[in-house]
Amino acid sequence: MKTGYGELRDFEPISHTFVRKDAQMRIRPAIFSLLLILATSGCYPQITGTVLDAETGAPIEGAVVFVQWTKTKGLPGLTYHDIYKIIEVETDKDGKFTISGTLSPFVDPPEVVIYKRGYVAWRNDFIFPGWRKRTDFKYQNDIVIKLEKFKERLSHKEHLDFIGYGISSYMADPKNPKNRKLENAIQWEKYVPDNKALKKDE
């Protein structure tokens, strides 16, 4: 078509099919990224760590590393936790351990207990004695855990309550899991009487 201003080319309308495909190509990566974030936000990959004596810095062999994941169920205000996965391993001669983790995006944060006879048990949520809130733990690779020696003035009964807090389902159910490393490791402490005279100094 010619006009007084020169030649005007015919305008070819954009195909609706092309527009839809182009929009889909742009949306798909965004959806994939969102799904990836949701799928991995609650996942806990394999990690390694080392358990050391807090005083000497020497590696502790044979310490039990217990990790429990649960799932929250029930209605708001009436929730409860079901065991989803439990891992129990022992440290090697260099004090090292490996936790295989879990890839479920719907689990609660893990509860970690590390126990060795003669030492104060270590938890990722509280500190014994005193039940102070622990704030220095991150689920990450190459973590270093330092265990304090168990002092005579401490109560074995209170120590056992501390160990069992939050993992009562594991303690109460001998069928879960089959290999009960933590339960076997603390058996001796159940029969040790507290020194009443020393407890007065706590």
URZIZI-V294653 format. One record per run of one state. SS is the DSSP state (H for helix, E for strand, - for the rest). FROM is the first residue (numbers start at 1). TO is the last residue. Records with the same first field share a line. If there is no record, write none. Layout:
SS = FROM-TO  FROM-TO
This chain:
- = 1-1  4-5  8-15  41-43  45-46  54-58  60-63  76-77  91-95  100-101  103-110  116-118  120-121  124-125  128-131  134-142  148-148  150-155  165-167  173-180  186-186  192-195  200-202
E = 2-3  6-7  44-44  47-53  59-59  64-75  78-90  96-99  102-102  111-115  119-119  122-123  126-127  132-133  143-147  149-149
H = 16-40  156-164  168-172  181-185  187-191  196-199
